[in-house]
């Protein structure tokens, strides 16, 4: 503070303004760097986004688990229609690394529904459920 006494009032004001400007530029540069880093992270996540794994996790698997828990004739018929009309037709239109695996998973879902509709023995149906779950785990390795 005693060094500022060597300057006139106008020089002190000019130094204060210059200091604020420099601090503001430095602060905004740090904020800009942080926001660019956040944007880069979002872009990277979008580049690695797997729409097939997401569809399996958010739609197909929860639906199939509810059908398995409550395998009424209506639920099984609805499951067959949904697998064919909604999920398989969607998968045909989309492209991505896990398209083939997703289609295999849908086939396994269909096998489970067919097994339940046919009234197969529980161990046969359970084998098909295990196959379906194995394919789901391959699509979503961090989900168990």
N, C-alpha and C positions, 0 to 999 in steps of 0.2 A: 504494500500500500504506500510506503514512503517513497517508492520509486515513481509512483504516479504523480507525486507532488512536484516533481521536476517538470511536468508537462502542464501546458495551459489547460483551462476548462474545455475549450474546443477540441484540443488534442486528446484529452481524456475521454470525451464523448465519442470521438472518432475511433479510438482504440476499443472502447466498449462495444460499439456497433460492429466493428470489424471482428472482434472476438465472438460476438453472437452469431454473425454470419458464418464464420469458420466452424463454430461448434454445430450450427444447424446443418451445414453441408456434410460434416463428418457423421452426424447422427442420421441424416437421411440416407447417406451412403450405406450405413450399417443396416438400416431398415430395408433398403432396396436389395441389398445382398441377401438378407433373410427371406424376403418375399421371392426372390429369384430361386433361392434354394428350395423353398416350399413348392414353387411352380415346377421346378425340375423334378422334384419327388413325385408330384401328381402325374406328370407326363410319363415318368418311368413306371409308375404303377399301372397307368392306362396301357402302356406298351406291353405289359406282362399280364393284362387282364384276360382271363380265360372264360369266355361266355358260356362254354359248355359245362365247365365245373360249376359256375355260378347258377346256371339253370338247374343242374342236378341238385345242388345244395338248397336252393331257395324254393323250387317248385316240385320237382319230380320226387325226390326222396321223402319230403314231409307227406306228400300225397300218398305215396306207396306205403309208408309206415301206417297211415291211418286206415288204408284199405286192408292191410295185413291184420291190424287189430280188430277190425270190424268187417269181415268178409261176407257181407250180405250179397244177395244176387244183384241188387241194384248197384252197390258199390263196385262189384267186380265188372259189371257191364259198363259202368261209367269209366272205370279205370282202363278197360280195353279201348273204349272210344277216345279217351283223352290221350292215351299213349300214341295211338295211330293218327288221330286228326290234329292234335295240337303239337305234341312234342316231335314226332317223326317228321311231320311236314315242316316244322320250324327248322329242324336239323338239316333237312335237305336244302333249304335256302341259304343256310349260313356256312361260313368257312372258318377254319381254324385248326390248330394243332391237334386238339382232342376230339375232332368230329367223329372219327371212326370209333374211338373208345366210348363216346357218348351214345352212339348208335348201338354198340354192343350192350351197353348198360340198359338202354331202352328195350332191347331184345330180351334181356334177362328179366326185366320188369314184366314184360309180356308173358314170359314163361311162368313166372310166379302166378300171375292172374289166371293163365290157362290151367295150371296145376290145381289151383283152388276151385275153379269152375268145374273141372273134371272130377273133383272129389278124390284126387290121388291121396295115397297114404301120407301121413304127416312127415315121415322121414324124407320122402321124395320132395315134398313141398319145401321142407327145411333146407335140403340141399340146394334147391333153386334160389331160395332166399339168401343163403350163404354166398352163392355165385353172384347174385345181384349186389349184395353188400360189398363183396370183394371188388367188383368193378367200380362201385361208388367210391370206395377207398382209393382206388387208382386215380380216379378223377379228382378227388379231394384228399391228397395224402396227409394234410394236417388235420383232417376231420376223421375221428375214429368212432 
